[in-house]
Structures are given as C-alpha cells and as structure tokens.
Amino acid sequence: MRNLERRLLLTAVLATGCVDPEARFQSFVDRSRSSERDAEPGDAATCSVEPGSVQGQYLLALSVSVAPTKPIVALVDLDTPALDDGTGLSLDAQPLRFADRKTPTGERLALGPFPVAADGSYSADAPGLDITGEANPVTPGADISATAVLAGNLCGDGRFFCGTLSGTVTKPLPLPLAGSTFTLTRVETPGEWSTQPAVDCAGTLADPL
C-alpha cells in the first residue's frame, strides 16, 4: 500500500513541478494516518447518551460460554431514564420459551436503572437473576439462579448492542459465566423478530430451532 501511495504522489509531483517529493510524500502519509485515527469507531467524542436517547423493544440473547449458540432469550423494554445527574439504563425483560423463542414464560425481570457513563459504557449488575426452566436451553427445564453482570456500550445507531456476560450460575449447577456474551437486537415490528438472533458482537447466529 505504501508503494502505491508513493507512486501516486510522485506522479502528482512530476505534474506540478514540486522540488521536494519526499517532504510532500511524508505530509501525505501523516494526513492519511490522522484521518484513520479520526474515523476510528467508538470515539468517545462522537457519542453522547442522554436521557431518553435510547428506547424501545429489543430481543435479548444471553449466550453462556458452555453452549454459546443456544441462547436464553427475552423480550426487553429498554429505556434510558435520567439518573442522578446523568443517564441510566433500565431493562424490563420477559423470558421466552427456548422451544420457540417466541412464547412468553415465567415472571418478568425488572433490571436497573444502572448508571451509563459519558462514553456510553455501562455495567448492569443483576445479583439475584432467576429464570424459569422453560427459558433454559442449556439444561432444559431446570430453573436458573445466577449472579450476572452485563457490560456493554449504548453508542451506535440503536439497532444492535452487544457486550460481555460475567458472574456465576448457582442453580441448577455451579457454573462460572466468564467468556459469555449478550446481544440486544431492536424489534422493528411489534411481535416480529428472528428466532436466530446474533449471540455476540461478531454476529454469530443462534442455532436454528
């Protein structure tokens, strides 16, 4: 790539009669590198999460590291209310049956509000997370109790969020959640969503039903 840049610049130099091609070339490279840095995704200067700026219904997929493509899924009403002097994150989650990833089952889970940092990052601590066995595809039918932390970022276009899932499952079996992930995919049309949601930031899809 550098050889191509050099050839293009030297062509321009010959056309303009420049007597210092090396200085011009170095200036061109410096400008290119500066532009690449400015365009890096996730730049905190380009992100601002204000109260009410992220809202809507999302499909939550919790991907446990021991069975990463068999997610626990829930339909979530997400909100970013005012919290103290900043923004919070609230999740009102309705677990769905693992058999069809469509039918509500068990009790709703009210999580938050959790503080959202100025750069959009958050850590959602759910110390007493209980999920019905009908939503459990990993050990089907067995109720789940866990201490979980969802860490992610609310920057972006609002259609898809993802992050890491950590903590410990205490029931039905002791299981560390290190290496697990989660995603939030916006439900664009009420009642309609994919039964094969992405389960991580790389876009890996859940197993088909």
Summary of the structure (lengths in Angstrom):
residues: 209
radius of gyration: 23.2
end to end distance: 45.5
largest distance: 77.7
contacts: 604
relative contact order: 0.16
helix: 19%
strand: 40%
